[in-house]
């Protein structure tokens, strides 16, 4: 599980946080895992991958918003006659 999450996130600390979050979700809601649907390993990998992708999308959207805000602020500060 470690290599794939590090490859996606490219940040060891974030990868560790995602791993902890996935295990805590399973700990708090063990009924979410159905062994009839697949192995525990597959379940954990799928949830880790999904959460990693969600985090990347969220960070990308945040950076885009910040860049847009910075451009608007810079453009508004210029006086065009």
Order of alpha helices (4+ residues) and beta strands (2+ residues): alpha-alpha-alpha
